[in-house]
């Protein structure tokens, strides 16, 4: 397989990457005794600007925050996990949490023996331009022991990946929405320029930029412009529903492995949306173009 290399200077914001120890979201846990053998556990999320996370029900846009509790014979749960955005008014429902959020769960112990609550939190951090990979972290919290409060200490400094990155394009084969194997070479070879876009149904910035891509696709398709949308979804139903809802009529492929996909690892996809533009010889001519930047680049190439 022939390879083509181009040294691209990527927009720094597209390369804003966080490691596990300096994620923009950190958690603190507080246990309050409210009655005999009864406790309220507060899960406090602190979020660094410009990121946000989503409520437990997000209406399909943005991955909901989810709490998964391990069974414990000494713990009974009272009601569901409640939530409130920091700074929100009582009863106010926010589409996402930017300043932080407090989630709380009331539980009652069946005996006074020392008890630990084991749980996982699933969540996703996004800003207006991109979403980081979904996170899932496991914790153990003492409910009635000597250390009933705990904090997760993340390094607070953001790390920019090297903005000068050598990107190598290889042809690839993935399944479309009907399960048919699709070769990228079959599309890139017959088009003047192909826009390869990495996205997911739960990524709000991806969906917004996908909608903005539609008129450009309609304008330049007859002149040799094509699109391959590579989804990092893991849920086939959500992926297909997003395509239908947003009317993406270009080629849509996915292996439904999310950020564990081999193609995501190959192209160092640590946040989405990400994209690059290739010509019919496989040369990468641009990367991480969105909105007006993509519109200007296509006008330059086709006019």
C-alpha positions in Angstrom: 0.0 0.0 0.0 1.4 3.3 -1.0 1.8 6.0 1.6 1.9 9.7 1.3 3.3 12.1 4.0 2.7 15.7 4.6 3.9 17.9 7.5 0.8 19.8 8.7 0.6 22.5 11.2 -2.6 21.8 13.0 -4.7 24.3 14.9 -3.6 24.1 18.5 -7.1 23.7 19.8 -7.6 20.6 17.9 -4.6 19.1 19.6 -5.5 20.0 23.1 -5.0 16.7 24.8 -5.4 15.6 28.4 -3.9 12.5 30.0 -5.6 10.5 32.6 -3.9 12.5 35.3 -4.8 16.0 34.0 -8.3 15.6 32.6 -10.3 18.8 32.7 -12.9 17.2 35.0 -12.0 16.2 38.6 -14.2 14.6 41.3 -14.6 15.1 45.1 -16.8 12.9 47.3 -18.4 13.9 50.5 -20.5 11.8 52.9 -23.0 13.4 55.2 -24.9 11.4 57.9 -28.5 12.5 57.8 -30.1 10.0 60.2 -29.7 6.6 61.9 -27.6 4.5 59.4 -28.7 7.0 56.7 -26.2 8.9 54.6 -26.1 11.3 51.7 -23.2 10.9 49.3 -22.3 14.0 47.2 -20.3 13.5 44.0 -18.9 17.0 43.2 -17.5 17.6 39.7 -15.1 20.4 39.1 -14.8 21.4 35.5 -12.0 23.5 33.9 -13.0 26.1 31.3 -13.8 25.8 28.4 -15.1 22.3 29.0 -18.5 21.0 30.2 -20.1 17.7 31.0 -23.7 16.6 30.5 -26.6 15.8 32.9 -27.8 12.2 33.5 -30.3 12.7 30.7 -29.0 14.8 27.8 -31.7 14.3 25.2 -29.4 12.3 22.9 -26.9 15.1 22.4 -23.8 14.7 24.5 -23.0 11.5 26.5 -25.0 11.5 29.7 -23.2 11.4 33.0 -23.8 7.9 34.6 -23.2 6.4 38.0 -22.8 2.7 38.3 -23.0 1.3 41.8 -21.6 -2.1 42.7 -23.9 -4.4 44.7 -23.3 -4.4 48.5 -25.5 -6.4 50.9 -25.1 -3.8 53.6 -26.3 -0.9 51.4 -29.8 0.1 50.4 -30.4 3.0 47.9 -33.1 5.5 48.6 -34.4 7.1 45.4 -32.3 8.0 42.4 -29.2 10.1 41.9 -30.1 13.8 42.1 -28.1 16.5 40.4 -27.7 20.3 40.2 -25.4 22.5 38.3 -23.2 24.7 40.4 -24.6 28.2 40.1 -28.0 27.0 38.8 -31.2 28.2 40.4 -33.4 25.8 42.2 -35.4 23.7 39.7 -33.4 25.0 36.8 -32.4 22.3 34.3 -29.3 23.0 32.3 -28.4 21.4 29.0 -24.8 20.9 30.3 -22.6 21.9 33.3 -19.8 24.4 32.7 -19.0 25.5 36.3 -19.4 22.1 37.9 -22.1 20.0 39.3 -23.2 18.2 42.4 -24.7 14.7 42.1 -26.1 13.1 45.3 -27.4 9.7 46.3 -29.1 8.8 49.6 -28.4 5.4 51.0 -29.2 3.5 54.2 -27.0 0.9 55.8 -28.5 -2.3 57.1 -26.0 -2.5 60.0 -23.3 -0.2 61.5 -20.4 -2.3 60.3 -17.8 -0.4 58.3 -19.0 -0.2 54.7 -17.4 0.9 51.5 -19.3 2.1 48.4 -17.7 1.0 45.2 -18.9 2.8 42.0 -17.9 4.0 38.6 -18.6 7.3 36.9 -19.0 7.5 33.1 -18.9 11.0 31.6 -17.7 13.0 28.6 -16.0 16.4 28.5 -16.6 18.7 25.6 -16.2 22.3 24.6 -17.7 24.2 21.7 -15.2 22.9 19.3 -14.6 19.3 20.3 -15.2 16.4 22.7 -12.6 14.3 24.5 -13.0 10.5 24.6 -15.6 9.3 27.0 -14.2 8.6 30.5 -15.0 5.8 33.0 -13.4 5.8 36.4 -13.8 3.4 39.3 -13.8 4.6 42.9 -14.1 3.2 46.4 -15.5 5.4 49.2 -15.8 4.7 52.9 -19.3 5.5 54.1 -19.0 5.2 57.9 -15.3 4.9 58.4 -12.7 7.4 59.4 -12.1 8.7 55.8 -15.5 9.4 54.4 -14.4 12.3 52.2 -12.1 11.9 49.2 -10.9 13.9 46.3 -9.4 12.9 43.0 -6.3 15.1 42.4 -5.7 15.8 38.7 -2.8 17.9 37.4 -4.4 21.1 36.3 -2.1 22.1 33.5 -3.2 21.4 30.0 -0.8 19.7 27.7 -0.6 20.6 24.0 0.5 17.9 21.8 3.2 18.7 19.3 1.5 21.0 16.8 3.9 20.0 14.1 2.8 16.4 13.4 3.6 14.1 10.5 0.4 12.6 9.3 0.5 9.6 7.0 -2.5 8.6 5.0 -3.2 5.0 4.2 -6.2 3.6 2.4 -8.6 1.8 4.8 -11.6 -0.5 4.7 -14.5 -0.3 7.0 -18.2 -1.3 7.1 -21.0 1.1 6.1 -24.4 1.3 7.9 -25.5 -1.8 6.0 -22.5 -3.8 7.0 -20.9 -3.6 3.5 -17.1 -3.3 3.4 -16.2 0.0 1.9 -12.7 0.9 0.6 -11.6 4.5 1.0 -9.4 4.1 -2.1 -12.5 3.5 -4.3 -13.7 7.0 -3.2 -10.5 9.0 -3.1 -9.3 7.7 -6.4 -12.3 8.9 -8.3 -12.7 12.2 -6.6 -10.5 15.3 -6.9 -10.6 15.9 -3.1 -12.1 13.8 -0.3 -12.9 15.1 3.2 -12.3 12.4 5.8 -14.2 13.3 8.9 -14.0 11.7 12.4 -17.1 12.2 14.4 -19.7 10.5 16.7 -23.4 10.8 17.3 -23.0 11.9 20.9 -20.5 14.7 19.9 -22.5 18.0 19.8 -19.7 20.0 17.9 -19.4 17.1 15.4 -23.1 17.2 14.7 -23.1 21.0 14.3 -20.2 20.9 11.9 -21.7 17.9 10.0 -24.8 20.0 9.3 -22.6 22.9 8.1 -20.8 20.5 5.8 -24.0 19.5 3.9 -24.3 22.7 1.7 -20.6 22.5 0.9 -21.0 18.9 -0.1 -24.0 19.7 -2.3 -22.1 22.6 -3.9 -18.9 20.8 -4.8 -20.0 17.2 -5.2 -20.5 17.5 -8.9 -17.1 19.1 -9.3 -15.2 16.2 -7.6 -15.7 16.7 -3.9 -16.6 13.7 -1.7 -16.9 12.9 2.0 -16.1 9.8 4.1 -17.5 10.1 7.6 -15.7 7.8 10.1 -17.8 7.4 13.2 -16.3 6.7 16.6 -19.6 5.5 17.9 -20.0 2.2 19.8 -23.8 2.1 19.5 -25.0 1.2 16.0 -28.5 2.4 16.6 -27.4 5.9 17.8 -25.0 6.1 14.9 -27.6 5.3 12.3 -30.2 7.5 13.9 -27.9 10.5 13.8 -27.1 9.9 10.1 -30.9 9.7 9.4 -31.8 12.7 11.6 -29.0 15.0 10.2 -29.5 13.7 6.6 -25.8 12.7 5.9 -26.0 11.3 2.4 -22.2 10.8 1.9 -20.3 7.6 2.8 -20.7 6.7 6.5 -18.4 4.0 7.9 -17.5 2.7 11.4 -16.2 -0.4 13.2 -18.1 0.6 16.3 -15.1 0.4 18.5 -15.0 4.1 19.5 -11.7 5.5 20.4 -10.3 2.0 20.5 -10.7 1.7 16.8 -7.4 1.0 15.0 -8.0 3.9 12.6 -8.5 6.3 15.6 -5.2 5.1 17.0 -3.4 5.3 13.7 -4.4 8.9 13.2 -3.9 9.8 16.8 -7.5 10.9 17.3 -7.7 12.1 20.9 -10.6 14.4 20.4 -13.4 14.9 17.9 -14.3 16.3 15.4 -11.1 15.8 13.5 -10.6 15.7 9.8 -8.2 15.9 6.8 -8.5 16.6 3.1 -6.8 14.3 0.6 -6.5 14.6 -3.2 -7.0 11.7 -5.6 -3.4 10.6 -5.3 -3.6 10.3 -1.6 -1.8 13.5 -0.7 -3.1 15.2 2.4 -3.6 18.8 1.5 -5.1 20.2 4.7 -6.3 19.1 8.2 -8.7 20.2 10.9 -10.7 22.5 8.7 -14.1 23.6 10.0 -16.8 26.1 9.0 -15.4 29.2 7.2 -11.9 27.7 7.0 -13.2 24.6 5.1 -15.4 26.8 2.9 -12.5 29.0 2.0 -10.2 26.0 1.3 -12.7 24.4 -1.1 -13.3 27.6 -2.9 -9.5 27.9 -3.4 -9.2 24.3 -4.7 -12.2 24.3 -7.0 -12.3 27.9 -8.3 
